[in-house]
Amino acid sequence: MRRPFIAGNWKMNLDRAAAVDLATAIVARAGEFAAVDVAVCPPSVYLEAVAGAIGKVTVGLGAQNMYHEAKGAFTGELSAGMLLDLGCQFVILGHSERRHILGETDEDVNRKVHAALAAGLTPIVCVGETLDEREAGDTTTVISRQFDGSLAGLSDEQAAGIVIAYEPVWAIGTGKVATPDQAEEVHLDLRKMLTGRYNEATAEAVRIQYGGSVKPDNASELLAQANVDGALVGGASLKADDFLAIVAAAAGSQTPV
Ligand code: PGA
């Protein structure tokens, strides 16, 4: 059985005080949902403050991006080691906003995945098709290209240590959520890609989150799908009550594998 994993992607929102307040409110209740892994991913500049608010307890800490080099003349970038130093266990890599707005390629994401794993961070690797790609019937091709490119060169053991997030671009921040069937179809495809590339234990161990307009009122039916192992939550992660309601939905919808 894969433990459900709900992560909040706060993106470029909140200020320092609001970030600490939100983390404090989440930590106060996350312990009620012991069967679910929970993490928050604040803006990098607030990681340390949020790490202080969550302590070493029930909530994990993740960054939203990193650079693949360990150190050096890379103005404005942060390394995996620096994120670890701030208390991170996770890092979101290849988010569609980074792919589409900041121009990240699968090769960039792949270098970051290797660097994150080498440093001991768990990457949450995002894949997802645009509306045009879906309407052209290219969803599987796009997902499989991103899967192959972003995860190139990983051993079975390394692959077992990643999390994948399927985030259809057309559903991110739009209020247009994928139906449970649409989500499960791609999640099952991803599981098959894992099975084709890695050993069975690895393919079964990797958690695949769904992301894209996950809200308290749609979380249960998405999380009830056999291959939907959690959620990467943007907008709804900025309100403690909404985020915790999604965590509660995950606690109530564990499906045996
Ligand atoms: P959303 O964002 O929940 O606001 O759609 C999800 C994400 O981008 O991770």
Boltz pocket constraint, residues with backbone or C-beta under 6 A from the ligand:
constraints:
  - pocket:
      binder: B
      contacts: [[A, 9], [A, 167], [A, 171], [A, 172], [A, 173], [A, 174], [A, 175], [A, 211], [A, 212], [A, 213], [A, 214], [A, 232], [A, 233], [A, 234], [A, 235], [A, 236]]
      max_distance: 6.0
